[in-house]
């Protein structure tokens, strides 16, 4: 079995940015319990989203799947060809 080196930060930048966004919002106290803004979401909801995003990213890495950025770029390229 061949070991393949992957630039995880580059390949999965969209996924990592989503995780970073959730963490930054939590760090800034942007949760419904504190701000009373429904768009901030409850703390439990944000933790669930964070857990889901991390799991999704790890499964992609483990299975050698492409990152969202590359998939989106390829889809846009196909669309622009038509």
C-alpha positions, -999 to +999 in steps of 0.1 A: +000+000+000+014+033-011+015+062+015+004+094-001+013+128+014-016+153+015-015+190+022-045+188+045-047+226+052-049+233+014-070+203+004-096+207+032-095+245+036-132+250+033-139+223+059-113+238+082-127+273+078-161+261+088-147+245+120-127+277+126-158+298+121-178+278+147-149+280+172-144+317+167-181+324+173-180+303+205-149+321+217-166+354+211-196+343+231-219+342+201-245+318+215-282+323+219-281+319+257-258+349+259-269+372+229-306+362+226-300+363+188-316+332+172-290+331+144-262+325+170-278+292+180-278+275+213-245+263+228-255+226+225-265+232+188-231+248+181-213+219+198-233+194+177-224+213+145-187+214+155-187+177+163-204+169+129-179+191+110-149+175+126-162+139+121-171+148+084-135+161+079-118+131+095-139+106+075-129+125+043-092+124+052-093+087+063-111+077+031-089+099+008-118+119-004-114+152-021-120+184-002-151+205-009-130+233-024-117+210-051-152+194-057-168+229-061-140+240-085-146+209-106-183+214-106-179+251-117-155+241-144-181+217-158-208+243-156-187+269-174-179+244-202-216+243-212 
